[in-house]
């Protein structure tokens, strides 16, 4: 399975209008039919901001079966974690603000540090008595 971005127009004459606004041909990977084209990954970063207000972006949705398979797979992965890791994960879920987890709000640096570091390798444990990496001791 590969993930692609498909650019679709309501009328095939819209391609020339889009090309007049942005260099679209440089980003087309494959023409699917007269109204649909696969665009490369740089399209969203390079061209989409220039087209804001002129195009409607609709992101693909997963089918109910795909969602259920992902949920089962994720549940198995979480169940396989050690208890202390799951405890940190569940704390992070409870403390998330609009689906964003802030590490310092999700776990206690003294009691959960080891589990947090293993679960998130880029987090450095900082206790209450130890200065952080940006601060002098």
N, C-alpha and C positions, 0 to 999 in steps of 0.2 A: 504494500500500500504506500502511495506517495501522496503528499499533501501539495496541492497546487492552488493558485489563484486563477479563477476564470473571470474574465472581463466579458460582460454580455451587454449588448445594446438592443433597444426595442426595434430599431430600424437600421439596416446595414449602411444607410447613407450617413449615419452618425460617426462612422470611423474617420471620415475625412474631416469632420468638425473637431473630433478629439485630436487628430494629428495636427491640426492647425494650432491647437493650444499647447500641446506637449509632444516631444519626440517619441511617440508611442511605438513605432516600428522597432526601435532599439530594444524594447522590453518584451516584445511578443516572442514567445518560445514556440508556440504551435497554434495553427488556425484549426479550430474544431469544425466550424461551419460558418456560414455567412454572418451570423450574429454573435458567435462566441469565440474567444481566443484565450489561450493560456498565457499568462504573463509571468515573467521571472520574479524572483523574490525581491529584487530592488525596486519593483514598480511601486509598492506601497510606500517605501521610504522616500524615493526620489520624485515620483510623479503625482501620487495621490494628494499630497498637500496642495499642489498647484491646481488640482481639480475640485477642491472643496466647494460645495454648494452647486456644483455642476453635475455631479454623479452621486448615485445612491449606492452605499456600500452595504452589502448583505453578506454576513459571514455564514459559512456552512454550519448546519446543525447535524449532530449525530442522531442516528436512528435510536429508537427505544431499545433495540437489541444491543447496539454498541454501548449505550449508556449502562445497561444492566451488566454487560460483560466487564466493563471498566470498573463498575462498583464492586462486583464479586472479586475481581483481581486485586483491587486496592484493599478490600476487606481482608483478603488472605495475607497480603503483605503486612498490614497493620497487626493482624493476629500473630504473625511470626516474630514481631518485635519483642524484645525483653520488656518486662513490666515497667521498669523505670523509664525506658524510652517512650512507651505508650503514655505514661503519666505526663511527660513533658509535651508530647504531641497533643493530648487532650486539653492540657492547660493552654496551649497555644491557640487551639480552636475556640476555647471559651473567651480568650482575651482579644481575639481578632476584631479589628474595626473595619467594617466594610470589606471583609475578606482579605485584609492585609494584616499579617502577623509581624509585630514589632518584638524582636527577641528579648529586649529588656523588660517587656511587659508580660512575656509568656512564661518565664521561668525564673526561679530564685537562683541567683548566681552562686550562693553558698551551698545549697542543698541539691540543686539539679545540674550543676555545672558539667559533670562528667557525661551525663546522659545527653545534655544539649550539645556538647562538643562532638560526640559520636554521631548524633542524629543530624547535626549541621556542622560539617567540618570547618567551615569558614568563620565560626563563632569562637572567639577567644574567651575563656572563662575569666571574669573579673569579679573578685570578692569585694565585700564592703570595705575591707582594710587594705586592699591593694589598688594602686592607681591604675587607670586604664592606659592603653598604649599611647594615647595622644597627650596625656598629662604627665608632668614630671612627678617623681615620687616625693 
